[in-house]
Amino acid sequence: MKFQHLVLLHGWGCDGRLWAPLQAELEKRLALPVSVLELPGFGARHREAWPETSALLDELNERIPAGSLLMGHSLGGMLAVRLAARSDRVAGVITLAANARFTAAPGWPGMAPSVFEAFYHSFAQSGEKTWLRFCGLQVQGDRNARALLKQLRGLAPEAMGDAWVSALRCLGQLDNRETLQQLEKPQLHLLAEGDALVPADSADALNSLGVPTEVISAAGHVLPLGQPRLLGATIEQFVRAHTADQSAAEVAEPFAKQAVARSFGRAAADYDAAAHLQRAVCRHLLASLPEGTEPRRILDLGSGTGYGSELLRQRFPFAEIIALDLAEGMLAYARERRPAADGYIAADAEQLPLADDSFDLVFSSMALQWCYRLPQLFAELQRVVAPGGRLLVSTLGPGTLRELKAAWASVDDGVHVNRFLSADEWSAAARAAGLGGIRGVEERVLHYATAVELMRDLKRIGAHNVNRGAGRGLTGRDRLRRLSRAYEPWRTATGLPASYEVIYLDLHCTAHRGETTEQASGVDRTADAGTGAGVYELGS
């Protein structure tokens, strides 16, 4: 079974909000959908009782999709191991700061049983005071302990009910040593060097069971909050290592093309009034084309309302321009309001009804993020571009709307923000198709007065949530209020930020028709592409 989904499960004393920094990092790096589950009695489920362990595992199993890579922190990691052993929906497991058993036993390192019992009774008698002390223990050993402690205390729970006491008892009783020895699914266990709750020397004990374990230096127990970038890179490597043989056809597309077409078709009349970022990126993309370029035939791929076609017509008045879009509603609007193109075609970019070698320039701004089968897409692009021609593309990366993703993660475990592929995946697919050139990455930020205003803008441009995993029906007022509260910590003097990771590709053909180039196995970095623009060489 291949990984098709990444599910995050928090530990004791925390809730789903703990995952926000790491979730945002993973969504930048992975093509997998990422979702957060909350345990009974915690977070949005604070009114629920803690069930018996077997019933809890059954309930969790019903909430995860098939092909899930399950990742858990502390108690969540111990439960993830148990669930992986009994569920065919779990394809692999990663644990963070989770021992095989939390309390020490003969020959096994862990928290002294007497210390655990004292903590248990302390919490039962004085929950809030003990929780504050627990926060201090979680950040101990991290190089940024003081800042982390402030963050962690900012995630104070709405309630600490009887379920917390029961969950704590569960933590003290679980023993996964035999389960881990028998587990035959891909697994990785990450511990923290300075962890005050799970000793780092547990790594030797886990390795003795034949379990792959790594220790992260200068880190404490609260790994998801304290080490998101390092964890993101480690988890990305794990996922790639265990999906290296997975073909693109096996990857589940996160959204249906028909849903995308309907969404943008309905939005055609309102699109231009809200598409400020899209227009700015389109202008920037066209301005990057060197002076002296004179294409005779141009394909405006994902032409939308015709804004790009109009700019192309102004710069190249004598060129033949073909506008192609998935949404017929967009094409109809462009014909009526911006009749700058010579022809209009409704089609999918991954199945172009166009002749080989037919365009000197393929121009596509903010459209191809809705394509998910990149090898097929780039095979089509290489096929239709003429020898010596050029492909100019702007698209969106997984860092897009990271603030909105993080805010939704504290409300529920649904999929509320569209998922996009990483810049590295775009580069690799282009190289494999024999397309060389340069890649640029930048972050653009819009600001809104309220979270609701942002969501309205997304709907007006047709870019609201079309994921298969999205909930159906209206978003209730209570959930919107909770979303608005969760978004507030991001507010600046300018308003609530909405970040967009914009990827730029300036490509030309480096292989003969029908051939591909696999010579460049990596991307030569010529500038750092974090936030702000960065340029990468894609090939010769």
N, C-alpha and C positions, 0 to 999 in steps of 0.2 A: 504494500500500500504506500502511495506517495503522499507527501505533505500537501494538503490543499487548504489548510486553515491553521492559524496560530491562535491558541486560546490561552489567556493569562488568568491565573488563579492566585489571589493574594493570601497572605498569612494571617496569624492571630494578631489582634490589636490594630489592624489596618483595614482598609477597604479598597475598592477599585481605583480610587484616586491616586493611590501610590504608584500605579503603573504609568501615569500620564507622560513623564519624560521619556521613559524607555519605549512606550508604545509609539510615540512620535518618531523616535529614532528608528525603530523597526519598520515603520511604514515608509520611511525614506529609503530603506535598504532592501526590503523584501517585496516581491510581487504577491506575497500571500496576504489575504485579508486577515486582520488582527482584531480580536474582540476580547473583552474582559468579562469574567464571571465573578459575581460576588457570592460569598458564603452566607447561609442563613444566620440572621442575627447581626449582620454587619452591613454598613452602607445603606443602600436603598432598601435592604431586607432586614432592617434592624428590629422590626416587630415580630419576626419569625423565630420559632424555637429551633434549637440545635437538635437534629435527629440522631438516631443511632447511626454508626459509621456505615454500615451496609446500605441503609436507606439513603444516606447522604450521597454515597457513590452512585446509586441508581438514579437519584435525582439529577446529579451533575451530568451523568451519561446521557440523559434525555436532552440536555441543553447544549451539547456539543455536536458539530457536524462530523460526518465521516471524513477520515483522512486528517484528523486534527493532530498537530504537534502541540502537546500540552506543556505549558511552562508554569511552574508554581514557585512561590517564594515561601520559605520556612514551612509552616504548617500546610500551606497550599502546595508546596513541593512534595511533602510526604503523602498528601491525598492524591496528587497527580500520579505518583508512582503506583499507588494502590489501584487507581482507576486504569492506568495503562496495562496493568496485569490482567484485568478482568474484562476490558472493553475492546471490541474489534473496531470501534470508531477511533481509537487513539493509535496513531501511526508512529509516534515517538514521544519522548519526554525529556524535558530539561528542568533541573531544579536549581534554585538560587538560595544559598545559605540554609540548606536543609540537610540534616543528618539522617542516617538510616533509622536511628532512634534518638530522640531528643535528650533523654536522660542517660547518664552513664550506666554501664553494666560491666561485669568482669571482662576485661580484655577489650572493652569498647569505650572510647572517649565520648564525653557528653557532659551535660550539666549534672552536678551532683544531685541525686534524688532528694536529699534533705533541703538543698537550696531551692529546688523546684517546688517542693511542698510548702516551704515558707512563702515563696512568691504566690502560690496558689491561694493560700489562706489570706495573705495580705490583700490580694485583689478582691476576694470574696467579701472582705470586711470594708475595704476602702478603695473602690474601683478607680475613681478619677486620680487620686494621689498615686496609686500604684502604676497607672497607665503613664503618667508623666515621668515616673522613674524608668519605666520600660522604654520610653522614647530616648532617654539618655543612654540606655544600654544599647539600643539599636544603632546609634550613630557612633558609638565608641570605636576607635580604631580607624575611622575615615579621616583623611587629611583635611576634609572640609566639615568637620564635625559640628562646629558652631553654627554655620549656615544651614546645615542639614537639620539640626535640632529645631531651628526656627521654622523651617518648612514642615517638618513632621508634626510639630505642635499646631501648625496652621491647618492640619488635616484632622483636627479633633472630631471625634464621632458625635453624631446627634444623640446617641444613647448607648449605654453599656449595660445591657440587660443580662438576664440569666443565661442566655445563649453564650455569652462570653465565658462564663464560668465553665459551662459544659464543653465548649471548644477547647479551653485550656486543659481540661481533664483529658480530652481526646489527644491533645498534643503529647501529654505525658505518657499515654498508653500505647501509641502506635510504635510498632517495631517492624521495619521494612527490610531487615537484613536478608532474610530468606527470599522475600519477594524480589529484591534487586538481583540476587544470584540467579534466579530463574527467568528474569525478564529478558526476552530475546528481541526486543525492539530497539531501534536507535535511541541512545540516551547520553546525556551529558550532565554532570553535576559540578556546579561552581560554588566554591566556598570563598570566604573573605579572610584575609590574613589577620586582621585585627578584631575579628568577630568576638564580642563578649558573651554571646549566647550559644553559638555553635563553634566549638574550638577548631582551629585550622588543622590540627593534627588528625581530625576525622578523615582528612584526605587519604592518609596512609591506610587507615582502616578500610575505607571504601575501595581503594585500589586493591587491597588484599582480597576483596570479593570479586575482582575482575571488572570493576565498574569504572568507566572513564571519569576522572575527577581532576579539576584544575583549581588552583588557589589564586585569587586576585589580590595583589599587594596593595598596601595603603588603603584598604577598604574595610568597612564595617558591615554589620548585619543587614542594614537597609540598602542592599545592593541596587534594586530597581530605581531608587531615588538618587543614590549617590554616584552610580557609575553607568549612566545610560549609554554614553558613547562607546566605552570599552565593551560593555555587554553587547551592544548592537553589532559591533564588528565580530565579536566571538560567535554570536548566534547566527549571523549571516554566513560565516564560514562553515558552521555546523550544517546549516540548511543546504548550502551549496554542495558540501561534501556528500550529503545523503540524497541529493536529487540530481547528481551529475548525469545520470543515465536517463533522466526523464525528458521525453521529447516535448516540444512545444504543444503538440496536439493533446497531450495528456493534461495540460494545465487548465483548470476550470476557469473560464472567462468570468470575471466578477460582475459583468453586466451584459444584457442582451442588446444587440445592435438595433433591433426593432424598437426597444424602449428608448434608446438614445435618439433615434430618428423622430419618434413621436414627440418626445420632450422638446427638441429644438424646433420641430415644425410648429408646435403650439406657441412657442415663444417668439416666433419671427417678428410679429408686430411690435413687441415691447423690447426686443433685444437691444437695439441701438441706444435706447435711452439709459441702459444700465451697463453696457459693455465698455466701460472706460478703460479698464486694463487691457482688454482684447484689442482695442484700437491702438493703444500706445505700443503694445508689443508688435502689432502688425506694421506700424510705421518704422519701428526700430529694426525689424527684420528686413524690410525692403531697403532701408538706408544702408544696411551692411553690404549690399550688392555693389561691387566696385564700379566706378565710373568707366564708361566705355563698353560695358556689357550691353549687347544688342540682340536679345533673343527674338527669333522670328515666330515661334509658336510657344505659348505659355499655358501651363495647366495650373489653374487656381484650385488647389485640392482642399476640400472642406471650405468652400467659398462663402457659406453663410449668407448674410444679407447683401453681399456684394461689395462690402467696404474695401477689401483687398483688391478685387477686380478693378474698382474705380481708381485706386492708387496706381495699380499696374498700368492702366490705360493712360493715366496722366504722364507716367514716365516713359512708356513705350507706346506711343500713339499709333504706330503702324504694325504692331504685332497682332497676331491672331491669338485671342484669349478664350480658353474653354473653362467654364466654371463647372465644377463637379462637387456635389454634396450628397450626403446620405439622406438628408431631410428634404422632401419635395416641397414642404411649406416654405423653407428658406429660399429655395430656387424660385418659387413663384413670387415671393416678395422681391427678390433681386431683379427679376425680369421687369417687374412693374415700377419699382422705385429707383433702382440703380442699373439700368440696362447698359452696362459697360462691356460685357462679354459678348463674344461672337456666337457662342453656343452654350447650352445648359444641359447637364447630364446628371440624372439621379442614379447614384451607384455607391458601392462600398469601396473604400480605398484598398482593401485587401483582395478585391476582385475587379480590377479595372477593365471596362469594356473598350479598351483603347489599343491601337496598333503599336507594335514594337518601334522603338527609336523615333517616336513621334513628337517629342517636345524638347526644346532647347533649355527650357527652365520649368522646373516643377516648384511651385511656390505654395507653401502650406503653413498658415499661421493659426495656432491654437485650435487645431482640429484633430490631429492624429493621436492625442491622448486617449481617444475613444477606440483606438486599435490595440489589441492585446496579443495578437499572433505576429510578433515582429518579424520572424523569418519570412513569413508569407507576404507581409507588407513590403519589406525591402526587396524581395524578389520581384514584386510587381513594379516598384519604383525604378529599380535598375532596368527592368524590361522596357519601360516606356520612355526613359530619358535617352536622347540621342547621343551618339559619341561626341565627347567634348562638352556635353551639357552639364547642367548644374541642378542640384536640389537644395532648396533653402527652406528650412523647417523650424518652427517654434512649437513647443509642446509643454506639457506640465509634468512635473515630477512628484514623487510621493510626499515631499515636504509641504505640498499645497494645503492650505487651510489647517495647518497643524494646531493652531490655537482652538479652532472649532472642534477638531477631533478630540483634543485633550479635554475640553469642556464637556462634550457629550459622554466621554468615558466615565465621568463622575456621575452621570445621570442614569445610564443603563448600559447593557452590554450589546446593544444593537449596532448595526453598521449604518452610520448617518452621513458619511462623507465619501465621495467617490474615490476609488483607489487608482493610482497611476504608477507606471513603471519607472525604474530609476534611470539616471543618466548613463550609468555603466551598462545597463541592459540595452539601451538605445545604441550606444557606441559599439557594443559587441555584435549586435544584429547588423549594423551598417557595415562593419568590417567583414563579417562573414559573407555578406552579399557582394563584396568587392567594391564598396563605396568608401572612399577615403575623404579626408578633409579635416575640419576642426569642429570642436564642440565647445560651447560656452554655457555657463550656468550662472544664473543670478537670482536673487530674491527681490521681489517687488511686494510692497505692503500697502494695502488700502486701509482706511480707518472708517469705522461706523459708530454712530451714537449708541446703538443697541445691537444685541445679537439677533433680535427679530428682524431688524433692518437688513442685516447681512443676509439672512436666509431668504428674505423677500427678493433681494437683488439676484441671488443665485437662481431662484425660481423664474425671475423675469428673463434671464438669459438662457434658461433651459438646462442649467448646470446643477440643478438640485439632485438629490440622491436617486440614482437609477440602479444601484447595486441589487443583485439577486437577493442578498441578505438583508435588504432594507425592510423595515416594517411597513405594513400597508395601513392605509387609513390616515386620519388626521392626527397631528401631534397635539396632544391635550394641553390645556392651559397650564396645568400643574407642572408638566414636564418642561414646558417652555420657561416657566418661572425658575425651575431648577437649573435649566441650561443657562439662563441669564445670570443667575447667581454664580454659577461655576465659571462663567466667562469673565466676571468682573476682575479677578486678580490680574488679568492680562492688560487691563486698561492703562493707557498712557494719557498724557496731557492732550494728545490729538484725538483720542477716542479708543475704541476697541480695535486692535489690529487684526487684519486678515492677510496672512502671508501666502504668497504664491511662489513656488519654485519653478522658474521658467528655464527650459532647456532649449538651446539654439544649436542647430546643425547646419553646417555649410559643406555640402558633399559633392563629390564628383566621382565618376566611375574609374576604378583602378584595375578592373579585370575585364577580359573579353566576355562577350555575351555568353551566358550559360556557365561561366566559371565563377568561383568564389575565391576569396583570399583569406586564408587562415594564418598567414605569416605573422601578423602582429597579434600575439597572444595577450598583450596588455596594452594599455593606453599610456603614451608618453606624456607625463604631466609637465606642462610648461608654465602653469600658474595655478595657484590654489583656488579651488572653486567651492568655497563654503558659502557664506553669504556674500553678495556682491558678485561681479562677473568673474568667471575663470575660463581659460581657454585650454583645450586639450587637443593634441594631435591624434587623429584617428587612424592614420595610415599614410603610405607614401603617395 
